[in-house]
Amino acid sequence: MTRVYAGRRGIRLGALSAGQTSALEVLGSRSVSFRTLLDSVRGDDEEISELLRRVREGGWLSVTLTGDGVPLLTFRPLAPAVPPVLELTCDPAELRLSRFAVLRAEQSGMVMESPLAHVAVEFHDATLVSLLASLPGRGPQESSEAVGYGSAVAPTCPAPRSEVVSEVLSALARHGFLTPRDGGAEREFPLAQWSQHELLFHSRTRLGRHDLEYGGTYWAKDIAAPLPAIRRPFGGPTVQLPRPDLDALRTNDRTLTEVLEDRRSLRSHNDSAPLTLAQLGEFLYRGARNRERPGGGPGELGNRPYPSGGAAYELEIYPLITRVDGVVAGLYHYDPEKHRLELLAWPGPALTRLAEAARLSARMPSRPQVTLLVTARFGRVMWKYSAIGYALILKHVGVLYQVMYSVATAMGLAGCALGGGDSDAFAAASGLPWETESTVGEFLLGSTGEEN
């Protein structure tokens, strides 16, 4: 019995003939044309063709397109083959690049991918990249001339003939990299609802359409040390927060059903009786403190009231305080282990920008009493996880939001999650590098107003 694997995928080919086994050995060692493969192994042409069909459909066979014996591009499978996205029934001149196509550099050269495609395209001829960019409004012959084919401008590589260009465009269209000039299926709602980056993000953080390393691979263990479970202090003045009586809350707190049923997004704060330091302390203690540091992993782990993949607990909370009785206005960091606030910045243009962005997003008449800026120390998650790290962080933001809503409801406070925020403004206010730690969520908190 023979099995073939590509990453996490495998196929059972069953009992193979001697010719088929030899063909697999050749394909596993080098690139070869179909005719050369048949000539180099002993076997029936039909059984070799059947083997190639099976491995190609299963997504294990790379195919290189050539022109005059020169490699032009290679289709590298990422997943099992699917029916063509676009059967070319129009003139290649009526095609344009799909808005979902992404071109990037690898060590081997330029590679194009798309969430619509089950293959990646490796370009061996750089002039083909220019050809794709020149597609709208030009036919293959006109496009060839536009990038130097058949003109006085000598290309880096020999120029493919016009019929070869048409073959290249047809192959790219079949895999979803090209679309009719009028947009085709991309105009219809199933695809029109997606922005390019969202569909690519969805496809690359789930199994099935990529060949990336995936999950808890600890890929960075030989590159950098893991980040500590608790963020190091900034060195600013601190404010100790009151701790609630958890035993009393277990007895007297509202029921889970009441909290879930009464939860609302409340956008009005009662500035005549603003939030108190004790209320802010209870809210943060109940929803975000670090309860312990369990062992058992290659790096430090955490334990907080909400779940976190791999016990990473990469989320940090920075209360932007506009009005709270018992603490001066400013931007603070919440220390989840010592249960205290540490001052980062006094009010100024950057904090005004953050507070105004929150006010406008929630359509509030005045600035929120507290804007809880939720950041991620990306390395806490990215150090361990491949492909899914950022998706995991966003899931953590969601569960933290739910805990914040529940605690605010139980305490009779006004809580409201926001759908987005200004990460550059936070970087300016905190001085933290955007790519190292940045805001990924915002939650408004205040005393309950008369109308919400």
KEPA-239566 format. One record per residue (C-alpha): residue number from 1; x, y, z. Coordinates in steps of 0.2 Angstrom, whole numbers. Layout:
N
{n NUM&east X&north Y&up Z}
...
***
This chain:
452
{n 1&east 0&north 0&up 0}
{n 2&east 7&north 17&up -5}
{n 3&east 3&north 34&up 3}
{n 4&east 7&north 51&up -2}
{n 5&east 8&north 66&up 10}
{n 6&east 9&north 85&up 7}
{n 7&east 9&north 94&up 24}
{n 8&east -6&north 88&up 34}
{n 9&east -14&north 80&up 19}
{n 10&east -12&north 63&up 13}
{n 11&east -19&north 51&up 0}
{n 12&east -19&north 32&up 0}
{n 13&east -15&north 26&up -18}
{n 14&east -17&north 8&up -14}
{n 15&east -7&north -6&up -23}
{n 16&east 4&north 1&up -37}
{n 17&east 12&north -7&up -52}
{n 18&east 30&north -7&up -54}
{n 19&east 29&north 7&up -67}
{n 20&east 18&north 18&up -56}
{n 21&east 30&north 16&up -42}
{n 22&east 44&north 21&up -53}
{n 23&east 34&north 36&up -59}
{n 24&east 31&north 42&up -41}
{n 25&east 50&north 40&up -37}
{n 26&east 54&north 50&up -52}
{n 27&east 41&north 64&up -48}
{n 28&east 48&north 65&up -31}
{n 29&east 66&north 68&up -36}
{n 30&east 65&north 80&up -51}
{n 31&east 54&north 90&up -63}
{n 32&east 50&north 80&up -79}
{n 33&east 39&north 82&up -94}
{n 34&east 25&north 69&up -97}
{n 35&east 34&north 61&up -112}
{n 36&east 51&north 60&up -102}
{n 37&east 42&north 52&up -88}
{n 38&east 34&north 39&up -99}
{n 39&east 51&north 35&up -107}
{n 40&east 60&north 34&up -91}
{n 41&east 49&north 21&up -83}
{n 42&east 42&north 4&up -88}
{n 43&east 24&north 4&up -88}
{n 44&east 8&north 6&up -98}
{n 45&east 4&north 24&up -104}
{n 46&east -14&north 22&up -98}
{n 47&east -9&north 17&up -80}
{n 48&east 4&north 31&up -78}
{n 49&east -9&north 44&up -85}
{n 50&east -22&north 37&up -72}
{n 51&east -9&north 39&up -58}
{n 52&east -5&north 57&up -64}
{n 53&east -23&north 61&up -64}
{n 54&east -26&north 55&up -46}
{n 55&east -11&north 64&up -39}
{n 56&east -15&north 80&up -48}
{n 57&east -33&north 80&up -43}
{n 58&east -27&north 77&up -25}
{n 59&east -16&north 92&up -25}
{n 60&east 1&north 84&up -25}
{n 61&east 8&north 88&up -42}
{n 62&east 16&north 104&up -48}
{n 63&east 14&north 109&up -66}
{n 64&east 26&north 120&up -75}
{n 65&east 20&north 130&up -91}
{n 66&east 34&north 132&up -104}
{n 67&east 36&north 142&up -120}
{n 68&east 49&north 137&up -133}
{n 69&east 57&north 126&up -119}
{n 70&east 59&north 140&up -107}
{n 71&east 49&north 138&up -90}
{n 72&east 37&north 153&up -88}
{n 73&east 27&north 149&up -72}
{n 74&east 23&north 134&up -61}
{n 75&east 6&north 130&up -53}
{n 76&east 10&north 124&up -35}
{n 77&east -5&north 115&up -27}
{n 78&east -11&north 121&up -10}
{n 79&east -26&north 109&up -9}
{n 80&east -35&north 96&up -19}
{n 81&east -40&north 102&up -36}
{n 82&east -57&north 110&up -39}
{n 83&east -67&north 113&up -55}
{n 84&east -60&north 128&up -64}
{n 85&east -66&north 145&up -57}
{n 86&east -67&north 152&up -74}
{n 87&east -69&north 143&up -90}
{n 88&east -61&north 154&up -103}
{n 89&east -75&north 158&up -116}
{n 90&east -70&north 176&up -120}
{n 91&east -56&north 183&up -129}
{n 92&east -40&north 185&up -117}
{n 93&east -41&north 204&up -121}
{n 94&east -57&north 204&up -110}
{n 95&east -48&north 198&up -95}
{n 96&east -41&north 208&up -80}
{n 97&east -32&north 203&up -64}
{n 98&east -44&north 198&up -50}
{n 99&east -45&north 210&up -36}
{n 100&east -42&north 195&up -24}
{n 101&east -25&north 191&up -32}
{n 102&east -9&north 195&up -21}
{n 103&east 8&north 196&up -28}
{n 104&east 23&north 194&up -16}
{n 105&east 41&north 190&up -16}
{n 106&east 49&north 173&up -10}
{n 107&east 67&north 168&up -10}
{n 108&east 64&north 159&up -26}
{n 109&east 56&north 174&up -35}
{n 110&east 38&north 182&up -37}
{n 111&east 23&north 171&up -31}
{n 112&east 5&north 175&up -34}
{n 113&east -9&north 169&up -23}
{n 114&east -28&north 171&up -21}
{n 115&east -40&north 165&up -8}
{n 116&east -51&north 159&up -23}
{n 117&east -37&north 148&up -30}
{n 118&east -31&north 131&up -24}
{n 119&east -14&north 134&up -31}
{n 120&east 0&north 147&up -30}
{n 121&east 9&north 153&up -46}
{n 122&east 28&north 154&up -46}
{n 123&east 34&north 166&up -60}
{n 124&east 50&north 161&up -69}
{n 125&east 48&north 175&up -82}
{n 126&east 47&north 193&up -74}
{n 127&east 40&north 200&up -89}
{n 128&east 24&north 190&up -86}
{n 129&east 21&north 201&up -70}
{n 130&east 21&north 216&up -81}
{n 131&east 10&north 208&up -93}
{n 132&east -3&north 205&up -80}
{n 133&east -2&north 223&up -74}
{n 134&east -6&north 229&up -92}
{n 135&east -21&north 218&up -95}
{n 136&east -36&north 230&up -94}
{n 137&east -40&north 236&up -111}
{n 138&east -26&north 227&up -121}
{n 139&east -25&north 211&up -130}
{n 140&east -11&north 198&up -128}
{n 141&east -2&north 205&up -143}
{n 142&east -4&north 223&up -137}
{n 143&east 1&north 218&up -119}
{n 144&east 16&north 209&up -126}
{n 145&east 22&north 225&up -135}
{n 146&east 18&north 236&up -119}
{n 147&east 31&north 226&up -109}
{n 148&east 44&north 225&up -123}
{n 149&east 39&north 209&up -132}
{n 150&east 42&north 211&up -151}
{n 151&east 49&north 229&up -148}
{n 152&east 66&north 237&up -148}
{n 153&east 66&north 235&up -129}
{n 154&east 75&north 219&up -125}
{n 155&east 66&north 210&up -110}
{n 156&east 76&north 201&up -97}
{n 157&east 70&north 184&up -103}
{n 158&east 66&north 179&up -120}
{n 159&east 48&north 185&up -124}
{n 160&east 34&north 171&up -125}
{n 161&east 25&north 171&up -142}
{n 162&east 8&north 178&up -142}
{n 163&east 0&north 161&up -143}
{n 164&east 10&north 156&up -127}
{n 165&east 4&north 172&up -119}
{n 166&east -14&north 167&up -122}
{n 167&east -11&north 150&up -115}
{n 168&east -4&north 158&up -99}
{n 169&east -19&north 169&up -97}
{n 170&east -31&north 155&up -100}
{n 171&east -22&north 144&up -86}
{n 172&east -22&north 159&up -74}
{n 173&east -41&north 162&up -78}
{n 174&east -45&north 143&up -74}
{n 175&east -38&north 145&up -57}
{n 176&east -47&north 161&up -53}
{n 177&east -32&north 174&up -54}
{n 178&east -41&north 183&up -69}
{n 179&east -58&north 188&up -71}
{n 180&east -69&north 196&up -85}
{n 181&east -66&north 215&up -87}
{n 182&east -84&north 218&up -81}
{n 183&east -80&north 209&up -64}
{n 184&east -90&north 193&up -68}
{n 185&east -94&north 183&up -52}
{n 186&east -84&north 196&up -41}
{n 187&east -99&north 208&up -44}
{n 188&east -111&north 196&up -36}
{n 189&east -114&north 196&up -17}
{n 190&east -105&north 180&up -12}
{n 191&east -89&north 188&up -17}
{n 192&east -94&north 206&up -17}
{n 193&east -96&north 205&up 2}
{n 194&east -78&north 202&up 4}
{n 195&east -64&north 214&up 4}
{n 196&east -47&north 207&up -2}
{n 197&east -38&north 206&up 14}
{n 198&east -53&north 199&up 24}
{n 199&east -55&north 184&up 12}
{n 200&east -37&north 181&up 11}
{n 201&east -36&north 182&up 30}
{n 202&east -51&north 169&up 32}
{n 203&east -43&north 157&up 19}
{n 204&east -25&north 158&up 27}
{n 205&east -31&north 155&up 45}
{n 206&east -41&north 140&up 42}
{n 207&east -35&north 123&up 35}
{n 208&east -39&north 118&up 17}
{n 209&east -32&north 132&up 5}
{n 210&east -14&north 134&up 10}
{n 211&east 2&north 124&up 13}
{n 212&east 8&north 135&up 27}
{n 213&east 14&north 128&up 44}
{n 214&east -2&north 128&up 55}
{n 215&east -6&north 128&up 74}
{n 216&east 6&north 127&up 89}
{n 217&east 22&north 124&up 80}
{n 218&east 34&north 134&up 92}
{n 219&east 42&north 141&up 76}
{n 220&east 51&north 155&up 85}
{n 221&east 59&north 145&up 99}
{n 222&east 76&north 146&up 91}
{n 223&east 75&north 164&up 86}
{n 224&east 69&north 173&up 102}
{n 225&east 64&north 170&up 120}
{n 226&east 46&north 169&up 124}
{n 227&east 38&north 185&up 131}
{n 228&east 35&north 185&up 150}
{n 229&east 17&north 181&up 155}
{n 230&east 15&north 198&up 164}
{n 231&east 21&north 214&up 155}
{n 232&east 35&north 223&up 163}
{n 233&east 31&north 239&up 172}
{n 234&east 33&north 256&up 163}
{n 235&east 41&north 265&up 178}
{n 236&east 27&north 278&up 180}
{n 237&east 17&north 283&up 196}
{n 238&east 5&north 269&up 201}
{n 239&east -12&north 269&up 209}
{n 240&east -17&north 254&up 219}
{n 241&east -35&north 248&up 215}
{n 242&east -47&north 242&up 228}
{n 243&east -51&north 223&up 228}
{n 244&east -69&north 217&up 229}
{n 245&east -75&north 204&up 241}
{n 246&east -77&north 188&up 230}
{n 247&east -85&north 178&up 243}
{n 248&east -99&north 191&up 246}
{n 249&east -101&north 192&up 227}
{n 250&east -103&north 173&up 225}
{n 251&east -118&north 175&up 238}
{n 252&east -126&north 191&up 232}
{n 253&east -121&north 194&up 214}
{n 254&east -135&north 193&up 200}
{n 255&east -138&north 176&up 192}
{n 256&east -129&north 172&up 175}
{n 257&east -147&north 172&up 167}
{n 258&east -150&north 189&up 173}
{n 259&east -134&north 196&up 167}
{n 260&east -135&north 188&up 150}
{n 261&east -153&north 193&up 147}
{n 262&east -150&north 211&up 153}
{n 263&east -134&north 214&up 144}
{n 264&east -135&north 230&up 133}
{n 265&east -123&north 241&up 124}
{n 266&east -125&north 257&up 135}
{n 267&east -118&north 273&up 127}
{n 268&east -123&north 286&up 139}
{n 269&east -113&north 290&up 155}
{n 270&east -120&north 299&up 171}
{n 271&east -107&north 313&up 173}
{n 272&east -116&north 320&up 188}
{n 273&east -111&north 304&up 197}
{n 274&east -96&north 297&up 188}
{n 275&east -88&north 280&up 189}
{n 276&east -78&north 278&up 206}
{n 277&east -60&north 271&up 208}
{n 278&east -68&north 257&up 218}
{n 279&east -80&north 253&up 204}
{n 280&east -66&north 253&up 191}
{n 281&east -55&north 242&up 203}
{n 282&east -69&north 229&up 205}
{n 283&east -73&north 229&up 186}
{n 284&east -55&north 225&up 182}
{n 285&east -52&north 213&up 196}
{n 286&east -67&north 203&up 191}
{n 287&east -64&north 203&up 173}
{n 288&east -45&north 204&up 169}
{n 289&east -34&north 201&up 184}
{n 290&east -21&north 187&up 183}
{n 291&east -26&north 174&up 196}
{n 292&east -10&north 163&up 195}
{n 293&east 5&north 158&up 184}
{n 294&east 3&north 139&up 180}
{n 295&east 18&north 129&up 175}
{n 296&east 20&north 116&up 162}
{n 297&east 25&north 125&up 146}
{n 298&east 41&north 131&up 137}
{n 299&east 36&north 149&up 142}
{n 300&east 27&north 158&up 156}
{n 301&east 8&north 155&up 157}
{n 302&east -6&north 165&up 164}
{n 303&east -23&north 162&up 171}
{n 304&east -37&north 175&up 170}
{n 305&east -56&north 175&up 171}
{n 306&east -58&north 173&up 152}
{n 307&east -51&north 159&up 142}
{n 308&east -35&north 161&up 131}
{n 309&east -28&north 149&up 118}
{n 310&east -12&north 141&up 125}
{n 311&east -14&north 151&up 141}
{n 312&east -5&north 165&up 132}
{n 313&east -15&north 180&up 139}
{n 314&east -7&north 192&up 127}
{n 315&east -21&north 205&up 130}
{n 316&east -17&north 221&up 140}
{n 317&east -29&north 234&up 146}
{n 318&east -25&north 253&up 145}
{n 319&east -38&north 263&up 154}
{n 320&east -40&north 280&up 146}
{n 321&east -48&north 290&up 160}
{n 322&east -57&north 306&up 157}
{n 323&east -67&north 306&up 172}
{n 324&east -66&north 294&up 187}
{n 325&east -68&north 299&up 205}
{n 326&east -52&north 296&up 215}
{n 327&east -40&north 296&up 200}
{n 328&east -33&north 310&up 189}
{n 329&east -36&north 310&up 170}
{n 330&east -23&north 301&up 159}
{n 331&east -18&north 285&up 150}
{n 332&east -14&north 271&up 162}
{n 333&east -9&north 253&up 161}
{n 334&east -18&north 240&up 171}
{n 335&east -6&north 228&up 180}
{n 336&east -16&north 212&up 181}
{n 337&east -5&north 204&up 194}
{n 338&east -3&north 218&up 206}
{n 339&east -20&north 225&up 203}
{n 340&east -15&north 243&up 200}
{n 341&east -14&north 257&up 187}
{n 342&east 2&north 264&up 181}
{n 343&east 2&north 281&up 173}
{n 344&east 9&north 282&up 155}
{n 345&east 3&north 299&up 149}
{n 346&east -5&north 315&up 154}
{n 347&east -19&north 322&up 144}
{n 348&east -13&north 330&up 128}
{n 349&east -16&north 329&up 109}
{n 350&east -14&north 310&up 107}
{n 351&east -26&north 306&up 121}
{n 352&east -38&north 319&up 115}
{n 353&east -37&north 310&up 98}
{n 354&east -41&north 293&up 106}
{n 355&east -55&north 299&up 117}
{n 356&east -63&north 309&up 102}
{n 357&east -62&north 293&up 91}
{n 358&east -71&north 283&up 105}
{n 359&east -84&north 296&up 107}
{n 360&east -88&north 298&up 88}
{n 361&east -88&north 279&up 86}
{n 362&east -101&north 277&up 100}
{n 363&east -110&north 293&up 95}
{n 364&east -109&north 300&up 112}
{n 365&east -113&north 318&up 116}
{n 366&east -97&north 319&up 128}
{n 367&east -82&north 309&up 130}
{n 368&east -83&north 292&up 138}
{n 369&east -78&north 292&up 157}
{n 370&east -66&north 277&up 153}
{n 371&east -61&north 270&up 137}
{n 372&east -52&north 253&up 140}
{n 373&east -40&north 251&up 126}
{n 374&east -36&north 233&up 123}
{n 375&east -19&north 229&up 116}
{n 376&east -10&north 213&up 111}
{n 377&east 8&north 209&up 114}
{n 378&east 9&north 199&up 98}
{n 379&east 24&north 189&up 102}
{n 380&east 15&north 180&up 116}
{n 381&east 5&north 171&up 103}
{n 382&east 15&north 173&up 87}
{n 383&east 30&north 165&up 96}
{n 384&east 21&north 148&up 97}
{n 385&east 7&north 148&up 83}
{n 386&east 9&north 148&up 64}
{n 387&east -4&north 155&up 52}
{n 388&east -18&north 157&up 66}
{n 389&east -9&north 169&up 78}
{n 390&east -18&north 185&up 74}
{n 391&east -35&north 175&up 71}
{n 392&east -33&north 168&up 89}
{n 393&east -29&north 186&up 96}
{n 394&east -46&north 192&up 89}
{n 395&east -55&north 177&up 96}
{n 396&east -48&north 182&up 113}
{n 397&east -54&north 200&up 111}
{n 398&east -71&north 193&up 108}
{n 399&east -72&north 182&up 124}
{n 400&east -64&north 197&up 134}
{n 401&east -78&north 208&up 127}
{n 402&east -91&north 196&up 133}
{n 403&east -83&north 195&up 151}
{n 404&east -83&north 214&up 151}
{n 405&east -101&north 215&up 146}
{n 406&east -106&north 203&up 159}
{n 407&east -96&north 211&up 173}
{n 408&east -103&north 228&up 169}
{n 409&east -121&north 222&up 168}
{n 410&east -119&north 213&up 185}
{n 411&east -112&north 229&up 193}
{n 412&east -125&north 241&up 185}
{n 413&east -112&north 250&up 174}
{n 414&east -113&north 256&up 156}
{n 415&east -102&north 245&up 145}
{n 416&east -101&north 246&up 126}
{n 417&east -88&north 238&up 115}
{n 418&east -82&north 247&up 99}
{n 419&east -79&north 239&up 82}
{n 420&east -63&north 248&up 78}
{n 421&east -51&north 261&up 84}
{n 422&east -35&north 271&up 80}
{n 423&east -19&north 261&up 83}
{n 424&east -8&north 275&up 77}
{n 425&east -15&north 287&up 90}
{n 426&east -12&north 274&up 103}
{n 427&east 6&north 271&up 97}
{n 428&east 9&north 290&up 98}
{n 429&east 2&north 291&up 116}
{n 430&east 11&north 276&up 123}
{n 431&east 27&north 276&up 113}
{n 432&east 25&north 257&up 110}
{n 433&east 31&north 250&up 93}
{n 434&east 15&north 247&up 82}
{n 435&east 21&north 230&up 76}
{n 436&east 26&north 224&up 94}
{n 437&east 10&north 229&up 104}
{n 438&east -5&north 238&up 97}
{n 439&east -23&north 241&up 100}
{n 440&east -35&north 227&up 94}
{n 441&east -51&north 232&up 104}
{n 442&east -59&north 246&up 113}
{n 443&east -72&north 245&up 127}
{n 444&east -81&north 260&up 135}
{n 445&east -86&north 260&up 153}
{n 446&east -95&north 273&up 164}
{n 447&east -108&north 276&up 177}
{n 448&east -126&north 273&up 170}
{n 449&east -134&north 288&up 163}
{n 450&east -153&north 292&up 163}
{n 451&east -155&north 287&up 144}
{n 452&east -145&north 273&up 135}
***
